Amino acid sequence: MAKSIVQNHIRRLRFESGEMTQQDLADEARVSRQTIVAIEKGSYSPSLELAFRLAHIFKTPLEEVFTYDPKEDVPGKR
């Protein structure tokens, strides 16, 4: 599977937030636990609205939840 050019730090942020479970985060974000699992694994990119919602839950800027590596976005690489 190709590496996603958008990386996330959700797992780390969950643990820094009192060891929040995936289900706890899913409940707060109003999505399924499976959605959180897929985002953490990098197999699903959330909508912009959900990305901002997650940042708000963690009380952190969006850039600390998700990062974009333009070096990975090379034409013909995917």
Residue pairs with C-beta under 8 A, 6 or more apart in sequence:
1 43
2 77
2 78
3 42
3 72
4 42
4 43
4 45
4 72
5 68
5 69
5 70
5 72
5 73
6 42
6 45
6 66
6 67
6 68
7 42
7 66
7 67
7 68
7 69
8 39
8 40
8 42
8 65
8 66
8 67
9 64
9 65
9 66
9 67
10 25
10 36
10 39
10 40
10 54
10 65
11 40
13 58
13 60
13 64
13 65
14 20
14 21
14 22
14 24
14 25
17 58
22 33
22 36
22 37
22 40
23 33
25 36
25 54
25 57
26 32
26 33
26 35
26 36
28 57
29 36
29 50
29 53
29 54
29 57
30 53
31 50
35 44
35 46
38 44
39 45
39 46
39 54
46 54
51 62
51 65
51 66
52 62
54 65
55 61
55 62
55 64
55 65
58 64
58 65
